Amino acid sequence: MVAVVAVIGAFFFFSVTASAYTCTTISQPEPSGTPLPNGSPALLGQSQSDMGNLHIPVGSSQRYSYCPPASGPHYNNPGVDGPIPAKYYGPNDGTKPEGWIHNLEHGAVVILYNCKMGACDAATQAALQAIPQNFPDSPICGIKAGVLAPVIARFDDMPAPFAVLVWDRLLYMNTLDVAEIKDFYQTEGERLNPEPQCTRPSAGPSTAPNGSVAPTSVAPSSAPAPAASASPS
């Protein structure tokens, strides 16, 4: 009887302490500006191989080929488990990549910080918490900030204090640079995600003054409503 209780106790302990995800490979920093997968030039960040966008049961653990994952299987429970509300999450809020990857799928930007590399001191946390203030709308669809992006969350399985993600691309940072985060989102965001929230630019887009691709056709009606409770599936 004691042995049975011990086994049950051990199983329960393992269940509640098991990691919500695992990583096969940690993506290492590459020279900034590595090309986009479609061959187009990129100004910032590096490419990461696409891991698909399969929906998996809420609560299940996923092994990602690369971490931090800029794509991959994720939960589908809008506004709760994924996509998760766009906001700052503290070090103990328990965010999971299976949740915020769904935000990436819809074109969001996710900002990750690494407590193991010193990003959880009071000053840095205050700076991270302030990022959503005056954050720009999405670069192509014009989705209001706070609907899908930005998501700011803790993630320790990476080789830098900070990482900024859009679908299939990441930008590592050794210091928090909000201007660079916005530039990365402006130039790389909403270009590769598999579930765009509006019509993307045509094959021959013009170039905006800042060097980014200027959209030629946008369908705001297909984007989520800019309400605090909006959480597209």
N, C-alpha and C positions, 0 to 999 in steps of 0.2 A: 504493500500500500504506500509506504514511504517513497519507494522507488518510482511508483506511478506519479505521485504528487511532484516528485523532483523533475521527472520528465516533462510533465505538463508545465511546471514553473519555468523550466529551461526554454521550452517552446514559446511560451508567452513572452519571456524576456527577449528572445531572438526576434519575435514578431514586432515588438514595439521599438526595438533599437535598430532593426535592419535599415540600411540606407535606402532612401527613396529612389536612388539611381546609382549606377556604377559607370565607370569610364574605362574604355579599352586603351585609349591614347589621349594624352594631354597635348593639345595643339600648341606648338612652339612658335614664338614670334618670328615673323618673316619680314623682309623689307616692305615698308608701307607702299601701297599703290600697286600691289600685285593685281593682274588683270581680272576682270569679271569672268565668270565661266563662259559667257557668250562671246568672249574675245574683246569686248569693249574696254577702253581704258578706264582705270579707276584712280581716283585721287588719293584715297586713304584706305587703310585697312588691308586685310588679306583674305584670300578665298578659303573656304572650308568645303570639303566634299559634302554633297547633299545626302542626308540620311532619311529622306522621305517625310511624309506627313500623316502617317497612320494614326487613327484614333485608338487608344488603348483604355481598358477599364480604369475608372477612377480608383486610386489607391494602389494600383500595381506598380512595381518597380521596373525601370527600364535600363538596359545597358546601352550606352551611347558609344559609338565608334570613336567619337572625338568629343573632348570637353575643353572649354565650355561649349555645349551644343548650340549651333546656330540653325539647326533644323532637327527633324526627327520625330518619332512617335510622341504623342502627347494626349492629355485628357481633353474631353469635350463636355464641359459642364459650365456654360457661360456665366461669368460673374462670380463664380465660386471657386472652381478648380482649374478652369482654363477655357477661354481667356480669363485672366485674373484682372481685377481692377487696376487701372494705371495709376500708380502712386509710388511713394517711397515706402519700402518695407525695412524694418529694423533688423538687427542681427539675429534676434530670437523669434522672428515672425514665421519661420518654418516654410518659406517659399520653396517650391520644387520646380526644376526645369520642365517637368511634364506639364506644368501649368503655364509658365510664361512663354514656352515655345509656341503655344497656340496664339499668343499675341503676335509673335514673329510671323506666323503663317499668314496673318492678315495685314502685315506691313509695318508693324510696330518696331520701335527701337527699345532694346533692353540694356540697362546699364548695371553691370555687376561689380561688386566690391569684395575684396578678399581680406577677411579678418586675420588670417594667418600671416599676411604680409603687411600688417599695420594699418589697414584701412578702417579700423573700428574705433579709433580714438575720437574723442568728443568733437574736435574741430572738423575732422573729415566727415563725421556723421552729420554735423550741422550743414556742411557744404552740400552733401548729397541730398539732404532733406529739402534744401532750397532749390534744387534743380527744376522741379515742376513749375516753379514760379516763372512766368513769362517764357515758357517753353513753346517753340513754334508748332504750328499745325503740320500735318504730314505733308511731305514735299510734292506729291503728285495728286493725291486724292483730296487734300485739304481737310482731312479729318481733324476735328478739334482736339487739341492737346487735352489729355485727361480722359479720353474715351478709350483708346488703345495704348497710348504711349504718353510719357515714358513710364516704363516699369523699372524700378531701382531696387535691386535685391542682392542679398549676400550669396556668394558662390566661392568656395575656397579651392576648388580643384582646377586651378589655373596658375601659370607661372608669372603673373603680374598682379599688382595691387588692384588694377581696374581693367575691365574689358567692356567694350560696347559692341552690341550685336544687332544686326539686321539679318534677314534670312540669307544663309549661305556665306555670310561675311562677318568678320570680327576685327576689331581694332583694340590692341592692347595699349595700355597707358601705365607708365610708372608714376605719374602724378596726375591728379584730377584736373582736367582741362575742359571746362564746360563749353568754351567756344569751339574746341575741336570735336566734341561730342555732337554739337549742332551741325557743324560742317559735314561730319560723317553721315549723319542722318539725312542732310539735305542732298548730298551727292550720291549716296548708296541706297537710301531707303526706298521701299516700295517698287523695286525694280526686278526682284527675283522671287518674291514670295508667291507661293502657288495659289493663294486665294486672294487676288487683288480686290480691293473694295470699290474700284472704279475702273473706267477704261484707261488703259495705259497709253503712253504716246505711240503714234504710228511709227512705221519703219523708218521714216525719214524726218525725225524731229529737229526742230531748231535748237540752238544752243542759247541758254540763258546767259545773262551778263556775268554771273558768277562761275560759269563753266559747267554748270549742271544741265541736264537735259530738260528742256521746257516741254511740258505736256501740251499736246495739241487737241486732246479730247478728254474731258473729265465729266463723269456722270455722278454728281453729288448724291443723286437719289439712291444710288446703290451703296453708298457709304452709310455706316451706322449713324443714327441721330445723335447729335452732340449733346446728349443729356448725361448727367452723372451716372445714371443707372444703365446707360446703353452698354450692352455686352454682346457683340456679335458672335455667332456660333462658328 
